[in-house]
Amino acid sequence: MTAVLPTKAIENRKTSNFVFWNRTRIYVLVLSLTCITFMQMNTMTFTFTIICMDDIVEDHHRIWNHTDTHWFERPTDKSMLFSGAAIGGLISLIPAVPLISNIGLRNVQTISGLISACGALLFPFAVSMGFYTSFLCRVLQGMGSAILFTTVGVVPGVWAPAGEVNTFMAILSCAFQLSNIICMPVSGLLCESSFGWRSIYYLFGSITLVIFILFWFTYSDDPEIHRNVSQKELSKISSGKPTTLKKREQVPYLKVSTDPTVYISWISCFGGNVGFFVLSLYGPTYLREVLKFDVKETGFLTALPFILAAVCKFSVGQISDKLTFLSEKARFVFFASMSQFGLAAGLAVMALTSSRLIAQIAFNFCIVCSGLNIMGVIKCVQLRCLQHVHFVLAVISFGAYSVQFIAPIIVSFICPDNTPEQWTILFLLVSGVIIACNVAFPFCTKSEMTAALPTKSIEERKTSKFVFWGRTRIYVLFLTLTCITFMLMNTMTFTFTIICMDDIVEDYHRIWNHTDTHWFERPREKSMLISGAAIGGLISLFPAVPLISSIGLRKVQTISGFISACGALFFPFAVSMGFYTSFLCRVIQGMGSSVMFTTVGVMPGVWAPSSEVNTFMAILSCSFQLSSIICMPVSGLLCESSLGWRSIYYLFGSITLVMFILFWFTYTDDPGTHRNVSQKELSKIKDGKPQTITKREPVPYRKMIADPTVLISCISYFGGNMGFFVLCLYGPTYLREVLKFDVKETGFLTALPFILAAGTKFSAGQVSDRLTFLSEKARFVFFAAVSQVGLAAGLAVMALTSSRFIAQIAFNFSIICSSLNIMGVIKCVQLRCLQHVHFPLAAIAVGAYFIQFLAPIIVSFICPDNNAEQWTVFFLFISVVCVACNLGFPIFTRSEAADYTKKSEVTEEKC
């Protein structure tokens, strides 16, 4: 195919006499690059001027004679201004994608540019007015730049000939480097000149206004309707492109979002953005405060790596276009690997060196490497999604703004004093995140366009007109994930709030003038409350299995959700009433969460196609990590806020109620009875599955109990749960009492390993689904071994080290390893037991709740004083238990479906 447009259509176009020497696309490229460069500059100027805005504080005290603290002197307010641009970007991204689909890039980008210019021009005035107006301007700056990533992906697809797409993308992505190259030295010069820092915003804001007016009048969303594009150039641009690139279509959001290539690319880009934006946002601060350069040197040294990155990026675009002897995937995997692992290595060097010169070289190397990712991840999604790439890039932007929002919080938490030791911890953490997010990218991504789903003729069913774009199972998956996450959060909130509930003791003595010991001061009662949830889980598990067999998962889980919500909502009131009412609420919370393990095994077998079962299981099992990721930092913030610890229970309980009402009305126990499941999707779900999986049958309890695979699996998981639940239940206590972190630090540090574990677990599901050259047993034995041996090793390191830093790393490592067992033991019993899997999972849950009941007794016996020596003994004991319980798993387990899963001859005759 030489050209998409017919010759007659090309000849009948009206063109101007001036056609830029048949290079109008180059003018459009440079114009677009200039526009997005200045949008980016408007958002990042504050990251430099923050080091030279002290005059507003001096004027506050000297001219206006105020004695109170100026808002600019408060680190929290500064961090909020850093995050303001990210918040604006997040707000603006939501409507950006549908707007581009409906009114085109030209209109949306012009509006964004004008908003960005206003945010820059008004910022000096806003600073003089106060913190809230300044924050509003930062939000406006972020809203203006939200479309930047999208532009980098869309313009090359529309305006570049097929042989120049990589070069166009590389040049446009130089906006991230050019903005620093221009902004940092110019800001450094103007900050120390008589014009002052305010002049920077007036200069950049004014230029932004001018270039976006020019953009409005000279850009078009299709080269065919641009009067300055000659017929010759239009033929060159159109040659070899699919016609879909030239049509505006509705974005198939769910199909794109559930494409493994897309979401693995999102995860990869998120990891890279963590490194890049930490360096972009805090590069000037690091150079000024840690490496001790002056303001002018900081400006030029911050710009230097971006100059080098722009040159490298332009070169790799040319190189990528010419490496035609390599496949597209080989090219983007090569550049993505160089980019992300080079960035991680550079950050590690910055963390470990004490030489200012080496640190500066590593800083440059990191930013240069990060610039190569435009030919890696971004190129991958551009090939995969074509005309819908703006949606994928918008999500990448969403992740980037999330990073910019979270980064100031993390930096202020880890580096409050800007010491080299604090920055060492930050850089090592970021390096680890980058590696974790990029491990799956080379294996799970594809370069081909997304293929249409195969069609099958099946019996006509009554379906709704809205079928979630043929991805109802994804909606059901995430609804179920959210429900079980909040059930688990309701049970574990107490394990955190126990460290910030001292007000009930103070009120007991101070307000009510009691002189006796309050029940919350007695360790035995605290241990009983921790065990209460386990007792509730054990009580509820016994009827759960026959109930699921007789009335289905939907009804059982909805009842459990309402019970869990009630246990959370009534807990603050119960605490005020006394120990026994508090214990009752803890039992109710445990009763509500007892069905979680069963849900993780049952739901994928019913709703997931055969090729997605591992991924569904991995995602659902992330509830154990997500609950800590959400619960711990939120609890830490609310505990130290004016709302207090009681607000945590009211918040989580209320959300749980809402989610389970939604679950009741939109979940079914069989995809075939769900009105939003299309015929095509139903065929995909049922293809290749045994018929028994979707039918309820009596559970063959005796046969399953006598099955060595089931028995050994339960023992194995008991050992793993011993380590996992000890870390979950006593992680906050260990961090607070032994490692001596404060309450807020404890909240974030407890959540950190669960964040990493969720990413690892999600990748493990993808990897397991793709290791088809290995047998099922080889796969689940591999993941079980990595999980349990890694957990035991991490616990041993925690026991034997005297370093707080190493102990924290080992704590993270243990929890990450434990998360992989979903692809080990749980996958084993799911393969073995099929439609009866809810019974062994219930048995595993019994073991888990028994551990939660037993652990407080063991901990109170071995670690009564919470000193390091006692925890050493405890961790070594748990490590030995993990190893001992898992020795028989690789030898005695089988992957084949057991005979009791197959239909009997009598059943077949009746049918």
Beta strands, then each sheet from edge to edge (+ up, - down):
end
